[in-house]
Each structure stands twice: as C-alpha cells, then as structure tokens.
Amino acid sequence: MESQFDYKEYPEELFEKASKEDRDSDRIRRPSIKYWPDVWRRLKQNKLAMVGLIIIILMIMMAWVGPLINGYSYYEQHYDSMNQHPNSVHWFGTDELGRDLFTRVWYGARYSLFIGIFATVIDVTIGVIYGGVAGMASARVDGVMMRIAEVIYAIPYLLVVILLSVVFSTQGSGTSMFVIILALSLTSWIPMAILVRGQVLQLKETEYSLAAESLGASKGWILRRHIIPNTLGPILVNVTLSIPRAIFAEATLGFLSLGLQAPKSSLGTLANDGLAGLAVGRSYQIVIPAIFISLIMFAFNVLGDGLRDALDPRLRK
C-alpha cells in the first residue's frame, strides 16, 4: 500500500520558497566536453607544449618556403663567396664551396623532418600491427613473436646502416634517403610493438572486450573497434617522442658521414661539413645546424610531455 503525502496536513509556516541560489545549485555548471576536445583544451593550457607546437609548425613551413626566400639554390656554388660569415647577403654565411647556408639549412631541415616523420610512420604501422597481433594471440605465439622482436632489437641500427650503405654503394646508388629510412625502420619499431602489446594485454581483459567476445565478435574485430582506439593516447605520445629520436639518429648518421650524399644534405651532414671550420674561426658552419637540431628536439620533446599530461585522465579537472 503506497503512502500519500498530503501537504495540507502541515501548516504553511513550515514551508519556505526556494531561493534562486538553491534553484541554481543543481544546474550543470559547464557543458559536458568530449574526450579529444578536452585533451586539446588541457594541451592549450600547457604553455611550454604550445611553444613546442608553434616551433614545429614554423619549422615545417620554413622547410618548404625557406629555400625560396633569398633566391639561392642548395647546390649553387660561388667561389668568390667562399667561407663568408653571416652578412646581409648570405644571412647564415656560406660554406667552403660558396653555397648559401641559409638555403642549405632549410633544405637540411626538410630532409631531416621528412626522414624523421616518415620513419616514425613506418615504425608506428609495423609496431601497432605486430604488438596488437602478439597481444591478442595465444601465450605460445606471443612468446615466439616477442623473442623474435628482441633478437631484431638487439641489432644496432648503425650496423644495419653500414651494411645497407655498403650494399647500395656497390650498386652505385650510395646512401640515399630511402636507405636511411629503411635502416631506421628495421629496428626502431620494436618499442612501439612492446607498448601496444602491453596495452592490448591489459585491455583485452576489460568488461567491454569480454562482452564483445561473448557475443561472438572475432579477436580482429575487438582489436580494431575496441582495443586500438583505446590505446591512441600512449601511441600518440610515443609518436611525438619517436620523431625526435629518428631525427637525432639521422643527424648522427650524417655527422658520421653515413647520411645523404652531396649535394643533398640534412642537418647532420651540414654539422659534419662545418666541423672542419671549427678550428679556423668558422664556427657558425657547425653552430647554426646544431641550433636547428636542438630546436627540433626541444619542440618535439616538450610537445610529447604536454600531450602525455593532457591524455592522462588522472590529471583531468
């Protein structure tokens, strides 16, 4: 039997009209924000990360526009303008062959960024597929796949580059951008695969994955529709940190004369070319490329740190 509340049994003095503040207390203070807009909102609050993002955007823009500004090509030689310090005509100076360093630095930044980004895209693609399959497979298959990955990861990428350089040099093609990307991609996808595998092992035991499996969904469908989308946060953070590692690895190869062949150049090969001028008062030839390498490394690292904080749900306010 339901009880009926009869307000007429109580005197009116016991009732008080609710104030505007009380009526507004249950009102939603701000509209609900979806996950990715909220990530972007929190990323914008990180000033250092936004500085890194602005530097990256400017670098990419200048890598394509910069060589066209002063009218010099990256291979154009002027023997009457050799080893000039920065001046009003050659803003970054010239090298030992009279080539304009302003143009060559931006061309080098273009090659370095392209190699770093393209190698990272390959790493992410292979790592996500390999790690996802290993995480969803049986324990025996997972063990075999990870042992193979560990053997490949134990091979130094520098040794791979040297071997590939020797092979392609015997064919007369030298060390090209394709060779460098291939050498970096052969071993650097392993950390991404390990990261994705760990995320898959954790997420495949969640309620929504088990519910989808109980309803007859295949492992591939669960991986594509549920698990991989929920690992995008760690994957994106790893991408922003993998790009500067690839750029630095390419710069190291260029500094060791294992990079692009002349007249093409990356920031690493420019630093290697400028090393000889350090002892004779032409330090600008190595300092300027080194500054650009440092700026790119700084920008991607602070952006990666900011993105990691923005994607962390525990820091959400």
N, C-alpha and C positions, 0 to 999 in steps of 0.2 A: 504494500500500500504506500503510495507516494505521499509525502507531506507537502502541503501547500503553504507558502509563506504569504501571510496576509499583513501587509504593511499598515493597514488601518487599525490593527490592534495596538500599535505603538504611537505615542504622541509625536507631533511634528517637531517638537523641540530636540528630539534625539537625532534628527537628520540635518545635515548641512550640505549645501550645494558645493560641488567640487569646484575648486579654483582653476584658472587657466593653466597654471603651472602643473597642477595634478593631472589635468586632461592631456597635457603635452608630454608627461613623463613616459607614457607608453609609446610615444611616437618614434619611429625609426629616425635616428639622428642623421644618417647618411645613407644614400642608396647602396645596395649591395654591388660589390665590384667583383668581376670575374678574375680568374687566376692570373692570366697573362697581362691584362691591363693593370692589375695590382703590382705585378712584377716590374712593369715599366714605370709605375709611379714611384716605387721604392728605389729603383735604379736611378731615377732622376734626382732623388734626394741625396745620392752619394756624389758629391761634387768632384771628388778625385776620379771616380769612374767616368763621369761625364766629360772631364778633361781628356781622359784617355780616348773616349769615343770620338771627340772632336778632332784630336790629333790623328786618329786612324782615318777619319773621313777626309781630312785635309791632305794626308799623305797619299791616299788613293787618288784624289782629284789631281794633285800636283804631279803624281807619277805619270799621268796621261797628258796633262796640259803643260807641265813644266818644261819639257824639251822643246816646246814650240814658242816659248816666250822670247828668248834672245836671238833666235834665228840661226843658231849653230847646230850642226848635227853631231851625234855622238862619235862618229868616225872621222870627222873633218879635221885635218892636220894643218897647222900653221907654224912653219919652222921659224918665223920671225917673232913668234909669241910664245916661245917655249919657257916653261917654269916661271910664269908670271904670278906674282902674289895677287890676292883678290883686289880688284880695282873696279872702276866704273864701267869698263867694257866687259871684262870677264869677272862676274860677281863672286865666283868661288875660286878664281885663278885658273891656271892651265897646268897641264902635266908636261912630262918630258918630251912629248911629241907636239906640243902646242894645241892639244884638244881642250875644248872648254869644259871645265869640271862641273859647272852648273848643270849643263845638259847631261853630262855623263852620270852625275849623281842621281838625277831624277830617272834616267834610264835604268841605272842600277837599282833604284828603289822599286821600279816597275817589275824588273825581273825577280828581285828578292821577294816582293809581295806575292807575285804570281806563283812562284815556286812554293812558298810557304803555304798559301791558301789552297793551291791545287793538291799538294802533297797531303795536307790535312783532310781534304775532302775524300781522297782515296783511303786514308787511314780510317776515317770515321765509317765509311761504307763497308770496308772489309771487317773492321772491328765490331761493328754492330751486328752484322750478319753472323760472323764467326762466334762471337760471345753469346748472341741470342740462341743459336742452334746448340751450343755447348751447354748452356744453362737449362734448356728445355729437354735435352736428351737424357738418356739413362746415365747412371753413375759410371758405368764402364766406358761408354762412348765419351762422356765428359772428361774422364781421366785421360783417355788417349788423346783427345783434342788438345787438352791443356799441356800435356807433356810435349806434344809437337810444337805448340806455341812457345814453350820455354826453351826448346832447342833452337828455334829460329831467333828468339830474342837474345840468346847468348852470342850470336854472331855480331861482331862490331860493324856498325854501318860504314865506318871508314874503310874497313877491309872490303866490304861489298863495293863501295865506290871505286876503290883502286882496281879491283878485278874487272868491274864493268868498264872503267876507263881504258884499261889495257886491251880488253876485247874490242871496244869500239875504235880505239886508236889503230889497231891492226887493220881495221876496215877503212881507215882514212876519214872517219867522221868526228873523231875527237870526243871530248866531254861536252855533251850538249845539255840543254835544259831537260830533255826527256830522260837522259841518263841519270841526272841528279835527282829528279822526281822519283824515278824508278828505284834508285838506291835508297832514298829516304823512306819510301813506302814499303820496302820489303821487310823491314824490321820494326818500324815505328807504330804499326797498327796493333801491336800486342797489348800495350797498356789500355787502349780503348776496349779491346776484347775482354780483358780481365775485369774492367769496370762494368761493362754491360753484363757479363756473366754473373757477377756478384749481385747486381740489381735484379736480374731475372730469377736467380735462386731465391731471393727474398720475396719478390712479388708474386711468383707462381704459387705461393702458399697462402695468399690472401683470399678473403671470402669471395670477392667477385671473380677471381680466376677459378677457384674451386667450383663456384656456382655455374660458370660458363662451361667448365669441363663436365659437370654432372648433367648438363642439358644437351650434351653431345657435341660441343664445339671441339674442333681439332686443335692440336697444340700450335700449329702455324697461325690459325685464326686468333687464338688467345694472345699469341706473341705480337701479332700485328695490331690488334684492336685494343688490347688492354695493357700489356706489359711495356712495349716500346714507347707508347705515348707517355707513360708514367715515368720513364727514365730520361725524358728530354732535358730535364733540368741538369742532372750530372753530366749528360752528354754535351750540352751547350757550354758548360763551364770548362770541361776538358778541351773542347774545341778552341776556346779563346786562349787557353794556355798552351795548346799544341802548336798553334800558328807561330808564336814567337820562338818556340823551340826549333821548329823546322827552319825558320828564317836564320836563327843563330847557327844551326848546323850547316846550312848552305853558306853562310858567311865564313864559317870555319873552313869549309872545303875551299872556298875562294881564296882565303888567306894562305892556305897550304898549296896554292896553285893547282888545285884539283877541281876548280869551278869552271865557269863558262870560258870559252876560248875567245881571244881577241878577234875582232874589235868589240864584240859584245862584252858586257861586264855587269856584275852585280855589286852590291855594296861591299861584299867580302873581297872580291877581286880588286876593287878600287883601293881598299885599305892595303892589300898586298902590294899593289903598284906604288902606293905612296910611302911604303916602308923605307924604300931606298933614299927618299928625300928627307927623312927624319934627321939624319946625321949631318946634312949640309944646309940646314936652315929652311927647309921647305916642309915644315911640319903640318901645314894646312892640308897637304895632299893626303894625309892619313887621318888627321883630326876631324875633318868635315865628314867623311864617310862613317867614321866611328860615332860621331854625334847622331847621325841619322839612324844607325843601327841601334844605339841606345834609346833614342826616342821611340822607335817602333817597339822595342822590347818593353819599355816602360808603359806605353799606351796599352798594349795587349794584356800585360800582367795586371795593371790596375783595373782594367775593364773586366777581366776574369774574376778578380777578387770581389768587385762590386756586384757582378752578376751572381756569383756564388752566394753572397749575402742576400740579394734580392730574391733568389729562388728558395731560400731556406724558410720553410713555413714557421719555424720556431721564433723567427725574428719579426713575424708579422704583427703589426699593431693596428 
